[in-house]
Amino acid sequence: MNETPHSLSSSRTLWDLVARRADLTPDRPVLLQEDRRLTFGGLRERAERVAAGLYGMGVRPGTVVAWQLPTRIETAVLSFALARLGAVQSPVIPFYRDREVGFALRESRSEFFAVPGVWRGHDHTEMARRLGAKGVFEAYDTLPEADPSVLPAPPAEGTSVRWIYWTSGTTSDPKGVLHTDRSLIAGGSCLAHALRLTPNDVGSMAFPYAHIAGPDYTVMLLLYGFPAVMFEQFALPEALEEYRRHGVTVAGGSTAFYSMFLNEQRRQPDTKVIPSLRLLAGGGAPKPPEVYHCVVREMGVQLTHGYGMTEVPMITMGDPEDTAENLATTEGRPPQGMEIRIVDGEVRLRGEAVCQGYLDPAQTAAAFDPEGFLRTGDLGRVTDSGHLVLTGRLKDVIIRKGENISAKEIEDLLAAHPAVGDVAVIGLPDTERGELVCAVIEQPSGAEKLTLSAVVSYLRSEGLSVHKLPERLEVVDALPRNETLRKVLKYRLRERFSQRPAATPER
């Protein structure tokens, strides 16, 4: 059998992809966790046994099964067992609690719910019962298994909706995003081909497997036939031992992860923090150009950043062989088949990796334009070389005296300041201006405390227009973040600081 990653990406379903990879390299590892390893052949065999166990419980093709499980080998096996059955999966981030979990269970109409029992001090089983969940079963270190001979044929097509992913819901109820096997394979293929990985690489999953990045990343492993280390709980420096022991060559997750690795490198600048590491890669949050340059200069590895969202798991990705300028200042280029259109500054998308819409038909109608392009809510432009540059969010534009101000432009400039560890720029209500510009800064340990005048002076020296200069500065111990890709939760900052009057005079 002479299959290539590109030919494997034509697999009709995720289970088809699992089976084809298992035929090619049955004894090569796919998942590593502490002292455990699962091979590609073992993944197929165990997933089929678990599929039979689920079938004996009453799970059938089309049955909606929710699961709220940590990043473990068992979680991946359960997910592929459900894919083997053709069930509809509704993954829920394990850090979510009653409000988000209850909403997901109700909206998806889940008939079964897999939980980890007591995990990190929280009793998920008790919560599930309190919420009136149906078919609750624990799936942490044991999974239901039976003889696979009872199974019906695997799904023959990958264009039916079999996945319900949930947006973060940071400002309102989450949205149920509808995906097919083919849309997830298309997204993972973009990531895999762009990063130019090989069977000799070793990846890592430091993010929740229940995030859309879970299948995105696993598709990449199946296409190229290399393993990834799974982290049930990720924290540095504790996780470094696992990275070193397994010889991880590719790590990352999002901008916050890059910064964490960079901070560890700065503790021992003369010794490579992960000797085998050659590439940091990720997406899911803006990346200031200075972060790219610091990683390459101080860690001695390449950094490629991409653009994705729950609705479209991979839109563009940086190419490790691209120029430093493009890697630092753009989100990379789209793969073949992903159409990007800029309408009034907004990025709109059409292609196989785009979701089918939302559980709520009204949300679907509002999200797509008449030509079938998804409205992302992100602002950007495409360069002459085809690279995408994101300039902000439609809802992240500060309107001061009728002038639009990009929060991202100010954040990128401040991120290069040596006394700034991380920054979020927000607009706050103001009776005279409409909104004022507020910079919320997290400083690295030992840095001299910043003042508003010092920040303004620095931004002036960088050439920022006067009408964009912050009128307010807040220094915090830590910016609030979500638990998935560590995105900054700006709505919490607005809630916290919108009640205080501005302490600076009108410019």
N, C-alpha and C positions, 0 to 999 in steps of 0.2 A: 504494500500500500504506500503510495508516494503522495501524501497530502501535504500541503503547505498551509501556513497560517491564513493566507488569503483565501484558499479554497475552503478551509474549515469555517471561515466566516460566512459562508453561504448556507450553513446548517439551517434547516427549517425551524427547529425548536432548540431550546436549551438542552433538553435531554438528548437530542440527536448529536449535539456538540459534545456532551459528556461521553456518549457511546463511541463516537469516532476517535476522540482523544484516548480513551481507554484501550481501544484497539491498537493505536499507534505506539503508545508508551505506557503499558500497564504497570510497570514496576517503578516508574519514576515518581518521586513524591510531588504532591500538589499542595498539601497543607501541613505546616509544622507548628507545634505549640508545646512549649517547654520540652519534655522528653518524648512527646508523641509525634507520629508522622502518619499521614494517610496518602496512599498512592492513588494515581488516576484510576487504576483498575479497582482498588479498594473502594474508591468513591462510588463507582458504578455498582459494585456488588452490594455495599452496605446500603446505599440509597434504595436499591430495589427491595432489599429485605424490609427496610423501614416503610417503603411505599406499601408493601403487602400488609404490614402491621397497621398502617393507617386505613387501608382498605377494609381490614377486619373491624375497625372502629366505625366504619360507615362513611369514610371520605371517598367521594366519587369524582369523576371529571366534572368540573364546574362548581364543586363545593367550595364555599368561601371559608378559608382557614386563616385566622389571624395568628401571628406569633410575635411575642415580645421577649427576645432572647439576646444574651450578650454575644460578643464575637468569640465563638468557639467552633471547634471542628464539628461538634454535634449540630450546631445551628446550620452550618452549610449542608450537612448530610440531610437534615430534615427538609431544608428548602429544596434540594434537588429531588428528594423523594416526592414532594408535592408536585414538582415539575414533571416527574415521571408519570404521575397520575393525571396530570392535566387539571389539577385543582386551581382555584383562584387564591393567590396569596396576598395577605395584607400585613406586611411587616410593620412593626411599631417600635420606635426607638426605646431601648430599655430604661432610659432615664425619665420617660414620660410618666405622669401620674394620673389620678382619677379623671380630671377634666379632659385631657387629650385622649387617654385610653378609652374612656366611656364614649366619647364622640366618635372615635374610629370604629369601635365595635358596633355602635348603633348605625352609623352611616353605611358601613360595609355589609351589614346584616350577616356578620360572621356566625357560622354554625359550630366552629371549633376554635379554641384559643389555647395555644401552647405558651407556657410561662416557665421561668426558671426556679420557681419556689421562692425561698428567701435568698435574695441576692443583694449584696452590698447593704445589708441591714434592712432591706425593704421586703415585706411579704407580698410577692406578686400574686400568689394563689389566693390569699385572703382578699386582696384588692379585686381580683377578677370575680370572685364570688359576691363581693359587696356590690359590684357593678351589674350583677345579674348576667354575667357572660355565660354563653352556652358551651358545652363540650370542653370544659377546662381540663387540661392535662399538663403535667410537668415534663419538661424535655431539656433538662440541664445536662446530666451525664448518662442518662438512660433514655432510650427511644423505643417505641413499640416496634417489634420485628415479627415477621412471619415468612412462610414459604412463598417466594415470588411466583410460583406456578399459578397462583390464584389471580394474578394481575391481568387486567384487560390490556389490549395493545396500547403502546404509548401514543400520545397525541400526534397526529399526522401533519398538522399545520401550526404555524407559529404566529398567525395574524389575529387570533382571538384574544380578547382582554383576559389576562391571567395574573395580573399584578395590580395592586392598589397601593401606591406609595403616598405618604402624607407630607405635605409641605410643613414647614416648621411652625406655622401658626403663631408667630411672635406678636402679631397685632390683632389677630382675630382667630376664629376657629380655623383649624387646618383645612386644606383642600385635599380631597382624595383624587390622586393623579392616576390615570388609567394607562397601563403599559401592556405591551405584548412581548412574547419571547423575541420576536424579530426586532422590536425597537431596542430592547436591552442588548441583543447581540450587536446591532449596528453601533450603539454607543460604545460598547467595550472594544469593538474592532477599531474604532477611531483612536481610542487611547493606545491600544496595543501597537498599531502600525506606526503611529506618530512617534512613539518613544524609542523605536528601533531596538527593541529588546531581543534577547537570544535565549535559547534553552539553558545557557549557563548562568543566567541571572537568578537572583533570589530576591523576591519582593517582600512587602510587609503590609499588614492591615492593622493600623493603629486607630481606626475609626470604627463606629458601630456597623456591624454587618447588616443591620436592618436599614441602614441608609442606602440611598440609590447607588452609592459608590460600591456597595457590596457585590451585586451582580456585575457591575461595570468592571471591577477589578478581577473577579473570578473568570469572566469571559476571557480576559487577557491571559490568565494562567492556562486556560484550556486551549487557546489558540496557539500559544508559543511553547507550552509544555514545560514550564518551570514552576517552582514552588513559591509560596509566600508564608511568612511567619505571622501567626495570628496573636494579637494581644487582647486578652479579655479586659484588662485594666491597663491603660497606658499612662505612664508618668515618667518623666526624666528627673534624675539620672537612672532610676531603677531599671528601666527597660533596656538600657545600653548593653547589659550583659547578654541579653537574648539576641540583639542585633549582631554583636560580635561573635557569639557562639555559632550562629547559623550562617555567618558570612553574608549578611544582607548587602546587596549591591544597589538596590533601588528603594528609597524611603520617601516619606513625605505625608501628604494629606491636604494641607492648606497652608496659607501664609503663617498662621499661628504656629504650625508644626515647624516650618522653616526657622522661625525665630527661636523656638525652643532648642532645636539642634545647634543653631548658631551660638546661643548662650552657653551651651555645654562645651562647644569648641573653644570659646573664649576663656573657659576655666583652665584649659590646658593648651594654649595656642601652639606649642611646639610638637604636640602629639595628635595625630589624626584621631578624632573621637570615635569613628567607626572605620577601622582600617580598610575594610572591603568595599566601602561605599563609593560609588562613582556618580550617582545621580539622585537628586531630590526632584520629585515631581508631584504635582497636585493641582488643586483648583478650588472652586467653591467660595472664594473670597478675593477681594482686590489684592494685588501684589505691588507695593511701591517699588519703583526701579532700584532704589538703594538696597533693598533686601536682596535682589538678584546679585548685585555687585559685591555685597558683603559675603554672601554664601560662596561665590566663585573664588573670591580673593582669600578669604579666611579659612574656608573648609577644603578648598582645593577640589571641589566637585562641580559638576554641571547642574544647573537648575532650569527645569522647563515647567512652565505654568500653563494651565488651560482654563477653559470656560465651560461650565456646565450648570445644570439646574435640575431639580427633581423632574421637571417636565421634559427635559432633554439632557440625558446623563452626560453626554459629551458633545460639545458643539465645535470647539476648536482646541488645538493642543500645540504647544511649542515643540519644535524639532530640535533635538540635541545638537544637530549640525548646523543650525541657523546662526546668524550673526548675533553678537552680544547685544547690539542695539535692539534687534527685534525681540530677543528673549527677555530683555529688560523692560521694554516699553509696550509690548503687545501681548495678546492672548494666544498667539499662534494663528495658524490657518485652518480652515474647515477641511474635512475630508471630502473625497468625491461623493456626491449625493446629498450633501448638506448645502442648501441654498440660504444665503444670508442677504437680506434686503434691509436697507436703512430708509425708514419713512419718518420724516420730520425729526430726524435724530435718533429715533427708536430702532433698536435691533429687532428684526423679525425673522422667523425661521420656518423652513419647510424641508422635510426630509424623513427618511425612514426611522431615524432615532427620535423623532418628535412623538410625544405621547398622543393618545387617542382623544384626550380631553380630560374632563373631570366627572366625578360621580354626579355632580349637580349639572344638569343640562344648561341651565342659565349661565353658569360659570364658563362652560364650554363655548357657548355662543358669544360671550363677551371676550373670550381669549383669542379667538381666531378671526382674521380679517376675511373679506369676501373671497380672496384668492387662496385661502387655506394656510396663510402664514400665521404662526403663533406670535402674538405680541408679548415680548419678554419683559417690558417695563425697564429695560436697560438702555442707556444711551451710548452710542458709539459711532465709529466710522471705520471704513475699510481702506487700507492704504493701497497705493499703486501695485505693491507686491502681493496683495491679497491677504495681508495680515489684518486681524481685527484689533482695534484699539477701543477699549471701554472707557468712557468719560464720566460715568456716573449712573444714577438711577433717576427715572422720571420722578419718583417720590422722594429722591434724595437731593433734589435741587432746592437751594435756599433762595427765596425771592425777597430781596432787600430793595425797598424803594422801587419795585417794579423791575429790577434787574435780576436775571437768573445767575446764580453763583453755583459752580460745581463743588460739592464737598470733597470729591476725590482729588481735584487739582490741589487743594490746600493740604489735604492729608499726605499726598505724595511728597510735597515739599517739606512738610514738617517731619516726615519719617526719616529724612536724611540728617536731621539735627542730632548731634551726639548725645544730647540730654533728653532725647525722646525715645522711649522704648516702644510705645505704640500710641496711636492717636485716632480719635474719631471726631469729625467736625459735623456739627448739627446746627439746624436753625431753630431758634427759640422765638416764641411770640413777642412782639414789641409793638406798642401802640403807635409809635411814630414811624417806624421803618417797615412795619408789617412783620418782618423777621430780622433778627440780628444773628451774626455769625459767632458761634461759640466753639472753641477748640477744647476738647476734653483729652487730657494727656496722661498717660501712664509712663512714669520715668524709671529708668534702670536703677538698680541699687547703687548708691554712692554718688549719683549725679547731683549737681548743684540745682536747687529748686528753681524752676523757671518762673518768670514773671510775664505778665501780659506785654509790658513794654519790650522785653527781650524777644518775645515771640514775634511781635509786630516788626521790630527792627530787623530780625532775621528774614522774615518774609519779604520785607521791602528790598533787602539786599539781593534776594533771589528773583526780584523783578515782578512780584505779584502786584496786580492792579490795586490801587488804593481802595476801591469800593468792595474788594473781596477780603480785606484784612479783618481778622477776628476782632470783635469788640468785647469779647469776654474769654477768659481762660479759667478752666477748672482742672486741677491736678488731683488724680485719684490713685488709690493704691492699686486697683485692678479694674480694667474695663469689664463690664458684664458680657458674658459670652454664652452661646448655646453649647449643648453637650455633644454635638455631632462633629462639625468641622471647625468648631471654636470661632464662629462668626460673632462679631460684636453686635450686641442688641441695642441699637440706637434708640429704640422706643423707650427703653428703660432710662436712658440718659435724658431724653426729653422730659419724661415724667419727673425725674429727680430734680432737674435744674430749671424747669419752665416756671416754677412758682417764685423764684428769686428775681428781683429786679436787676437789670444791668447796672453795673457799678462804674461804667465808663461813659464819658460824654459823647454826644453826637459828633460824628465826623463831618 
